[in-house]
Amino acid sequence: MTTQAPHPLPVSVVIPTYQRPDALVDCVRSLLEGTVLPREIIIVGREDDESTRQALRQLSAGPKDSVSVRSVWVRRPGHMPPVEAGLQMASEPLVAVIDDDVTVSRAWLESMLIHFTDPSVGVGGGRVQVPGQAPGKLKGKPGHVTWDGRTWGNVASQEGDRAVEVDTVMEGNWMWRRDLLRSLRMDPVLNYDDAAMYGLDLCLQAKTAGFCVLYEPRALVLHHVKPRAPELDRANRPARAFSYSRNYTYIMMKHLPAWRKVAFLAWWLGLGERAASGVGAAGGGG
């Protein structure tokens, strides 16, 4: 049995989920084996998802007395409404959001929390590892946005023994100050397909508000890849490329000053990336 370590900053963990009951149970159980426990776990399901309701009944017999497990149900389509619903229900000053198909390492929450004693830290993100797969290839400065709007990816693949300041972190393994995240705008324009890059938009908003974004490689989760709804299958590369390109372009047009927008469009339309190549690219750029 794990003894809950006291901490001055209690945490709500939000888990959006859909028809993955076994993965959800594994995810919650991994949270309950941590060196530090959250104060509450909020599971956000879809109204018609009976398999998640069954998983909640299974979990109701197991969680520790010190951890409240609550649920909320949404009807609005899209990836972002469950995150918004969980955020609104959260009662603690820090809110972490994780995917339902991950299990967290024992020190995951402890590794995240140590940074939030600094009031300048608004959001922290952690490392994601897929068992049996090599980490994503690192190029440039992962997690950073260049002057011309290029965003270096695979930030959650970086290893290390200390946190680093970045411009953006991965949505499926991150922690926010609750009041900060509530004050930001979850732009409904980005709630398209699987809401690609919506985390970049929120992180840039946080930085504009004067907060620091940190990447903490010791806050590790294991991503156990599970089937997705057919319409969100990431193997559907044309649909994924369109969704990514649409949202990325919108975010850069929203956040960059005029002269940097020109530079971004010149790069994006001329070269682009491997996943969404510009007209001048044979195989992709950054």
Order of alpha helices (4+ residues) and beta strands (2+ residues): beta-alpha-beta-alpha-beta-alpha-beta-beta-alpha-beta-beta-beta-alpha-alpha-beta-alpha-alpha-beta-beta
